[in-house]
Amino acid sequence: MKNINSHRVFKRNQRDPNPDGEFVLYWMQINRRLNYNYALEYAVGWANKLGKPLLILEAFSCDYPWASDRSHTFVLQGMKEHFDTVDHRSFNYLPFAEHETGQYDQLIMNLAGRASMLITDEYPVFIMKKRNDTYPARVEVPYYTVDSNGLIPLGLTDKDPYSAYLFRKIMQKHFVEAFTHPPQKDPLEMLENRSGIVLPEAIFDGLPDTEEVLNGIEGFVSGLVIDHSVKPVSMHGGRKAALDRLSGFISEALLSYGDQRNHPDVKMTSQLSPWLHFGKISAYEIVQEVLKYQPEEWDLDRITYNNGSSGGFFNGNSSIESFLDELITWREVGFHFAHHRDDYDQFNSLPDWAVQTMNDHRSDTREWNYSYEELAASQTHDEIWNAAQTQLREEGLIHNYLRMLWGKKVIEWTPDPETALQYLIDLNNLYAIDGRDPNSYSGIFWCFGRFDRAWQERPVFGKLRYMASENTRKKVKMKQYLSRYGNQRSLI
Ligand SMILES: Cc1cc2nc3c(=O)[nH]c(=O)nc-3n(C[C@H](O)[C@H](O)[C@H](O)COP(=O)(O)OP(=O)(O)OC[C@H]3O[C@@H](n4cnc5c(N)ncnc54)[C@H](O)[C@@H]3O)c2cc1C
């Protein structure tokens, strides 16, 4: 029987390995880590099989959609941490930061021309998806993408799951097998050929010196031709910060997550999404760590298939059950959806009932109508919404619960659902440090009915689930949140 991890590997063209190639190339695009990384592990396997050294390329592109000082700084901080900590005598790690559009592509094509084969990250959205659709035909060597995004391999589903319940059933069937076939903690340990790769100077002709960039990230980013209005966040983009955040969450919040996670004032969620997005930490290692805090008598035999219900699967601590439901089911349903749907970011990918109900309510009168600029600047009549948008604009995140309200309200305040969708995608992907992720699209499209069902009909929303700011105010603790981010906040 095939190992479950074989469902992570996608052969993207039909070329044979180049026997004269100097190395196997691992192109780290999004899962930017050297540990618990199936793609890196797969690349090490091929390097050993071909007897070649491995070249790990971690590159930075300067001009992707919604590029900002915020996302650029985060990526470069992570690269600097790798550069400073990798043992350069044993591993060929090549960081690269382009100054101008085209330099990245030039380097990839040059390196692919010298490689035996190319292995990179499978990722179902954004520029990585586009690259993985186009580069395989451009290079002369085998091009494999390997999914290291989550617990349940992308190749295990055969179509887009339309609900979390449906995906949870699949997850429950495969969890134990996936969990017991983990990625290696340190795949580079297995690498046999550790010869240094000497690349000719000509490859770097006209390209910037990345070491200099990494030693002066702020100056480099401020010199790029992009919009500089979105400032870096206080979170550091390295793996160490991700691991620190995980241990902080486990010691301070994990066992209260079930009861407390919806209250912005108590901050009981993990806040791990920025590092998960850039792949600095693997979902697998989070699950592994968290399961250590199950009651003493708990073990994997307690896990019971529960026909897709969100409780009664892990059968241990209820907070852990609820955290893992978010981390595995809710996070991964979006990856699997986008994996099967090229139109994952299009209005028409919404379920028929949702499109129909929005069409039925197109001409309903909207009480408020805000422009993109007014929304971006938190200039609405709604104090809670403004606070959430201020947190997003200034800190790159919105508290988990308020993010749903933030999305829902824009549907009410724009002339039509397509405009609401576009505004939300732009606001989220520009300001959110975890934006441009499969979960950006699941979260936003959830507001428009994806993975949801029809509710009681009402004006403007039709049968879409409705959320009201005043109910939220009554339901969750947010006094401190509002005094921190609200319009009346103290400026001291
Ligand atoms: C309108 C809207 C936009 C969103 N945009 C993004 C985005 O750009 N990037 C992003 O990663 N998530 C997004 N989400 C999903 C969710 O809000 C965030 O993942 C969560 O707030 C991250 O906070 P946390 O790390 O403290 O989560 P925790 O509660 O600690 O959960 C742990 C992890 O589980 C996953 N997770 C939790 N809740 C969800 C959820 N509802 N859907 C999918 N995955 C979830 C995340 O990876 C998260 O880091 C969006 C949701 C909505 C409603």
Ligand as a Chemical Component Dictionary entry (heavy atoms), coordinates in Angstrom:
data_LIG
# 
_chem_comp.id                   LIG 
_chem_comp.type                 NON-POLYMER 
_chem_comp.pdbx_formal_charge   0 
_chem_comp.three_letter_code    LIG 
# 
loop_
_chem_comp_atom.comp_id 
_chem_comp_atom.atom_id 
_chem_comp_atom.alt_atom_id 
_chem_comp_atom.type_symbol 
_chem_comp_atom.charge 
_chem_comp_atom.model_Cartn_x 
_chem_comp_atom.model_Cartn_y 
_chem_comp_atom.model_Cartn_z 
_chem_comp_atom.pdbx_ordinal 
LIG C1  C1  C 0 -13.000 37.733 6.643  1  
LIG C2  C2  C 0 -11.929 36.765 7.083  2  
LIG C3  C3  C 0 -10.634 36.871 6.581  3  
LIG C4  C4  C 0 -9.643  35.957 6.980  4  
LIG N1  N1  N 0 -8.381  36.096 6.463  5  
LIG C5  C5  C 0 -7.409  35.217 6.837  6  
LIG C6  C6  C 0 -6.096  35.346 6.308  7  
LIG O1  O1  O 0 -5.801  36.241 5.518  8  
LIG N2  N2  N 0 -5.163  34.433 6.703  9  
LIG C7  C7  C 0 -5.451  33.436 7.594  10 
LIG O2  O2  O 0 -4.565  32.654 7.930  11 
LIG N3  N3  N 0 -6.695  33.299 8.100  12 
LIG C8  C8  C 0 -7.681  34.165 7.756  13 
LIG N4  N4  N 0 -8.942  34.028 8.289  14 
LIG C9  C9  C 0 -9.228  32.878 9.180  15 
LIG C10 C10 C 0 -9.036  33.162 10.696 16 
LIG O3  O3  O 0 -9.727  34.307 11.049 17 
LIG C11 C11 C 0 -7.559  33.301 11.060 18 
LIG O4  O4  O 0 -6.866  32.157 10.621 19 
LIG C12 C12 C 0 -7.376  33.443 12.572 20 
LIG O5  O5  O 0 -8.001  34.611 13.002 21 
LIG C13 C13 C 0 -5.897  33.493 12.917 22 
LIG O6  O6  O 0 -5.754  33.769 14.292 23 
LIG P1  P1  P 0 -5.031  32.765 15.266 24 
LIG O7  O7  O 0 -3.744  32.321 14.646 25 
LIG O8  O8  O 0 -4.967  33.403 16.604 26 
LIG O9  O9  O 0 -6.057  31.551 15.249 27 
LIG P2  P2  P 0 -6.305  30.376 16.304 28 
LIG O10 O10 O 0 -7.697  30.515 16.791 29 
LIG O11 O11 O 0 -5.238  30.276 17.292 30 
LIG O12 O12 O 0 -6.314  29.075 15.367 31 
LIG C14 C14 C 0 -5.123  28.353 15.050 32 
LIG C15 C15 C 0 -4.943  28.307 13.551 33 
LIG O13 O13 O 0 -6.051  27.656 12.945 34 
LIG C16 C16 C 0 -6.359  28.273 11.691 35 
LIG N5  N5  N 0 -7.698  28.882 11.776 36 
LIG C17 C17 C 0 -8.311  29.391 12.873 37 
LIG N6  N6  N 0 -9.542  29.840 12.551 38 
LIG C18 C18 C 0 -9.689  29.625 11.229 39 
LIG C19 C19 C 0 -10.743 29.883 10.316 40 
LIG N7  N7  N 0 -11.905 30.420 10.690 41 
LIG N8  N8  N 0 -10.552 29.564 9.026  42 
LIG C20 C20 C 0 -9.397  28.995 8.615  43 
LIG N9  N9  N 0 -8.366  28.729 9.437  44 
LIG C21 C21 C 0 -8.508  29.035 10.727 45 
LIG C22 C22 C 0 -5.318  29.352 11.472 46 
LIG O14 O14 O 0 -4.268  28.803 10.708 47 
LIG C23 C23 C 0 -4.886  29.674 12.889 48 
LIG O15 O15 O 0 -3.599  30.248 12.971 49 
LIG C24 C24 C 0 -9.959  34.930 7.899  50 
LIG C25 C25 C 0 -11.268 34.828 8.407  51 
LIG C26 C26 C 0 -12.249 35.731 8.003  52 
LIG C27 C27 C 0 -13.626 35.579 8.553  53 
# 
loop_
_chem_comp_bond.comp_id 
_chem_comp_bond.atom_id_1 
_chem_comp_bond.atom_id_2 
_chem_comp_bond.value_order 
_chem_comp_bond.pdbx_ordinal 
LIG C1  C2  SING 1  
LIG C2  C3  SING 2  
LIG C2  C26 DOUB 3  
LIG C3  C4  DOUB 4  
LIG C4  N1  SING 5  
LIG C4  C24 SING 6  
LIG N1  C5  DOUB 7  
LIG C5  C6  SING 8  
LIG C5  C8  SING 9  
LIG C6  O1  DOUB 10 
LIG C6  N2  SING 11 
LIG N2  C7  SING 12 
LIG C7  O2  DOUB 13 
LIG C7  N3  SING 14 
LIG N3  C8  DOUB 15 
LIG C8  N4  SING 16 
LIG N4  C9  SING 17 
LIG N4  C24 SING 18 
LIG C9  C10 SING 19 
LIG C10 O3  SING 20 
LIG C10 C11 SING 21 
LIG C11 O4  SING 22 
LIG C11 C12 SING 23 
LIG C12 O5  SING 24 
LIG C12 C13 SING 25 
LIG C13 O6  SING 26 
LIG O6  P1  SING 27 
LIG P1  O7  DOUB 28 
LIG P1  O8  SING 29 
LIG P1  O9  SING 30 
LIG O9  P2  SING 31 
LIG P2  O10 DOUB 32 
LIG P2  O11 SING 33 
LIG P2  O12 SING 34 
LIG O12 C14 SING 35 
LIG C14 C15 SING 36 
LIG C15 O13 SING 37 
LIG C15 C23 SING 38 
LIG O13 C16 SING 39 
LIG C16 N5  SING 40 
LIG C16 C22 SING 41 
LIG N5  C17 SING 42 
LIG N5  C21 SING 43 
LIG C17 N6  DOUB 44 
LIG N6  C18 SING 45 
LIG C18 C19 SING 46 
LIG C18 C21 DOUB 47 
LIG C19 N7  SING 48 
LIG C19 N8  DOUB 49 
LIG N8  C20 SING 50 
LIG C20 N9  DOUB 51 
LIG N9  C21 SING 52 
LIG C22 O14 SING 53 
LIG C22 C23 SING 54 
LIG C23 O15 SING 55 
LIG C24 C25 DOUB 56 
LIG C25 C26 SING 57 
LIG C26 C27 SING 58 
# 
